[in-house]
Amino acid sequence: MADPKKLRADANALVTELLQRLAAEDVQQLEIRRGGLRVKVSKDGVPAAAASPSVPAPGPASVTVTGPDQQSKGDMPTVNAPLTGVFYRSPTPQAPPFVQIGAVVNKGDVIALIEAMKLFNEIKSDIAGRVVRVVPDSGTLVKAKQPLIEVDPQ
């Protein structure tokens, strides 16, 4: 798990950089993702689609920071980790991932591997549908019951 102090320092650095760019450029909103950290800044707290392009309004900027533990939960059903261990999307580093975004999975399909106590455990889908999102990065530690993929049931 990432060190909270380092995560906070990284978030502060990203926020500072984005606020400087937001002030210097003629944009309403900026967003950046690095690892599990997501930082989004917008002028006047208004989303870019709702902002009027003809009225430049310099003012306070709103900042949204989402870390790995604060990521928003979607309404999609998820396949969760049955145990704690290291998550791998593919059987070897050179092999293609078991599932990719947009792929269709059936119940019982292998979606990933979790290494626990030097044993590799196949993780099988308990939901059928189209993969919308793969939550953890390959090689990261996942905890039991943590979402691994989001699936849109068809």
N, C-alpha and C positions, 0 to 999 in steps of 0.2 A: 504494500500500500504506500502511496506517496506521502512524504513528510508534509504535515499540514502547514508548517512554517514556510517550506519551500513553495508549496502550492499557493499560499497567500502572497508570497513575494513575486512569484511568476504572474499571478493575476493582477497585482498592483502595477507591475511593469507593463503588462499588456494594456491595462486601462489607461495608464499615462500616455503610452504611445498612441493609442487609438484616439484619445481626446485631443492630442496635439494634431493628429491628421485630420480629425473632424473639424477642428477650428480653422485649419489652413486650407482645406479643400471645400469645394462647393457641392457637398453631399449632405444628406440628411441622416444617414445611418451607415454604420460600419459593423461588421461581424467577423471574428476570426476564431478558428478552432486549432488548438495545438494539443495533441494527445487527448486526454480526457477533459481538458479545460476549454470552455467556450465563453468568450467575452463579446458582448454586443453593446454598442453605444449608439445613441440617437439624439439628435437635437430636439429640445423641447419635449422629450418623451413621446414624440409622435412617430409611428412607424413610417417608413419611407413611402409606402404606397398611399398613405393618407395625407402626406405633407403636400402643400401647394408649391409647385416649382417656381411660380412667379413671385412669391413673397419670401425673400430670404430673411429669416428671423433668427439672428444670433441671440442665444439665450442659454439657459442652463441645459446641460445634457443629462440624459438618463443613462444609467449603466446597469447592465444585467450580467452577472457572472454566474456561470453554471459549472460546477466541478463534478467529479465523478460520482460523488454521493448525492449531489443536488440535482441531477439531471431529471428533466420532466418525464413523468411516466405517461406513456401513450395509452389509448383505449384499446389497443390491439392485444390479443392474447399472446402470451410469451411461453417459450420453452425455457424452463429454469434449470439451473445447475443442481444435480442431485447430491453433490458433495463439494467440499472445498478442495481446490487444487489449482494447477496451472492450466489455463485454457489454450487449446491449439485448434486453429481452423482447418489444418490439413495434417495428413499423416506424416509428412516430411516437409522440411522447408522448401524443397524444390517442387513438391506436388501441388496441384491446384486445390483450393479449399473444398471442403465437403459440400458447403452451400454458399451461394452468393446472393446478393440482393436481386430480387426478381425471379429467383429460381422457385420452382414448385416442389414442396416437400410433402411426403405422405407419412402417416403414422408408422413408426418403426424405422424410418430412414435415419442413418447416422448423420448427425449435423456437425459434430466436433469430437475432440478428445479432451479429457481432463486427466492430467497426471497427478496422482496422489500416492505418496509413499513409493515412488519409483515404479508404479504400475500405471499403464495407460488404459483409461476406461472410455469405451465408446459411449457417447451421449446420443440417444435416439429421440427423435421427435415424438411427442405425444399428441401433436396437432397436425392436421393436414391443411395446406394452403400455400400462399405465396409469401416468400420471405420479404419483409419490409425493411428490416434493420438487423444488423449483427451488432450487439451491444458492446462486448469487450473486444479489445485488440488481441491478436494472437500473441501468446507468451506472457499474458498478464494473469495475476492471481485472481481467481473468482471465489466467492463464498457460496456455501450451500444456499439454495433458493434464490440466488441472484439471477435475473433474466439474462439469457444468452442470445436469443433471437426473438424478434417480434414477427408474428405471422398473421397475414390477412386471410381468415378462413373464407373459402370460396363457396 
